[in-house]
């Protein structure tokens, strides 16, 4: 099915916002790459701000529900950790541009970006439940005692940081996209093995 003009604009704008951030993105460049004139671009989106808001909403709607589902999984502690890592990596492999986009916009459009995240705050109850389960596992002597929020941040860092470092990995080390993709497919096993060894009592 042919891509609609509106979706073509959004896909093109997303590439520019991810690569350049809000400030450096130019509406004329988006129009040129989409193969339309600037008047048509403004017909669909009257301003760069409105276009950016639509791109941001679409990007967050693609990933935040999946991230919320990852942390909401019920079951034993290690099953939840495994599902969390698995869903995060799978989602980021499908949308590898998202972490860089988020970091760029946190530096350029912090307030707007935070407000967009707050609208999707359904992650918080599940996160509190996950942290409570961590603490219960520690109290029961099943895993080593670590400040729960640090443990959660460690898991997040091990899953998300490689995608932030992707430009270095792919370009500086000249490994290419396929090698990066294969490495990330192996990452789940590496992360879980590391955590189990680190938390062993």
N, C-alpha and C positions, 0 to 999 in steps of 0.2 A: 504494500500500500504506500502511495506517495506521501512524503512528509509534508504536512501542512505548512503554510508560510509562517504561522505563529510559532509552531514547534521548531521550524528551521531557525527562526530568530532566537528563540530561547537556547537552542543547542549551540548556536554560534556565539551568543553572548556569554554563555557559561564558559566556553573555552577562553574567551578574552578575560573575563573576570577572574578565573582561576589562574591564568598565566600572569596577568598584569595587576590584579587588584582593582578596586573600584576607581581610585583616583586616576590611574594611568590608562584606563579603558576609554576609548573614544567611540561615540555612536557611529561616526562615519566609517570607521574601520569595521564595525559589526555589519553595517549595511553593505559595504563593499564585499566582504567575504560571503555574506548570505545571498549576494547577487540581486539585491533590491536597491531602490533609491532611498535616500534618507527620509523623504516625505512619507513613504510607505512604512518605514520603521517607526516614525512618530505617530502614524495612524494607529498602529497596534499598541505602542508604548510611548506615551507623551513625553517621557523624560527618562534620562539615564537612571534616576532614582527609582522610578516605577519598574523599569526593566530589571534592575538589580534586585529589587524586592521580590519579584516573581521568580528570578533565578534562585535566590536564597531560599525562598519558601519551597520550591520544587526540590532543591538539593537536600534540605533538611527533612522533607517529607519522605524522601527515598530511604534515608539511613536511620533517622532517629527511632521510628517504630521498630526497626529490626534490632537496634541496640537495646531498646527497652525490652523486647522479647528475650534477648540474650541474657539479660540480668534477671528476668522474671521467672526463668525456668525453675520448677520445683524439683526436689529430690535431694540425695546425699550431696555433701559439700563438694566432693571431687567431680561428681557428675555435673553440678552447676558450673564449676570452674571450666570443665571441658567444653560444655555447651557455649559458655560465654566466649571463650577463646575461638572456638570454631565459627560461631556466627559473626564475630567481629572480623576475623580474617577473611571469611567468605564475602562479607559485605564490602570490605575494603579492596579485595581483588576485583570486584565488579565496579567499584567506584574509587580507583586509586587516587583520584584528584581531590577527594573530599578533605583529607587532613591538611593539605597545603592550602586549600581554599579557606578552611576554617582559621588557620593560623594567620593568613594574610588579612582576613577580614577582622580578626580580633585586634590587629594592630591598626587597621585603617577605619573600621566602622564598628568599633567595640560596642557602643550602646545599642545600636540597631541589631547587631548580631546577638547580643545577650538577650534582648527582648524577644527575638524570634525563638531562641532556645527556651526561654521561660514559658512560652505558649505551649511548649511540648514537654512540660515538667512531669509527665506521667512516669518518668524513669525513677523519680525520687523514692517512692514507697518501696519499690523493688530493691533499690540500692541499700536502703536501710535494713531490709530483710536479709540481704546477702551479707552485710556487715555483721548483723546480729548472729547469723549462722557461723561466720568466721570466729566470733568471740566464743560461741558455745563450743566449737571444736577445740579452741585453745584451752578453755576451762576444763574440758574433758580430757585433756592431755593427748589429743589425737594429732595435733600439729603444734609446731613450735610457736611460742608467743611472739607476735610481731604486732605493732600498732596497726589495727585493721585498715585504716585509711591509707597507710603506706603500702600495705599489701595490695589493696585495690589499685593504687596508682602504679605499682610495679607491674601488675598484670596489664593495665592500660598501656603503659610505656612499652612493654615488650611486644604488644600487638600493633600499636599505632606508629611508633617511632620509625620502623623500617620504611613506611610509606612516606614519611617526611624526608627521610634520607635517600629516597629512591633516585633523585637526580644525581647525587654523588655516586651511588652504586652503579647506575646505568652508564653515566657519561665519563666520570673520572676513571673508573675501573674498566670501562669499555666492555661491559658484560652483555649488554643488550636486554631488551624487554623479556624475551623468552626465559632467559636465565633468572631474572628477578622473579618472574611468575612462578617458576619451579621452586625457587628458594622459599617463597612465601607459602607454597603448598606443603612444604616440609616443616614449616615453622610451628604448627600446632603441636606436633610431637616434641619438638625441641623445648618449647615453652613449658609444656606440662611436665616433662622430665626434669627440667630445671626447678620448677616450683616444688615438685614432690621431694627432690633432694634438699632444697633449701629449707623446707618446712618439716622435714623429718625430725622426730624427737629421739 
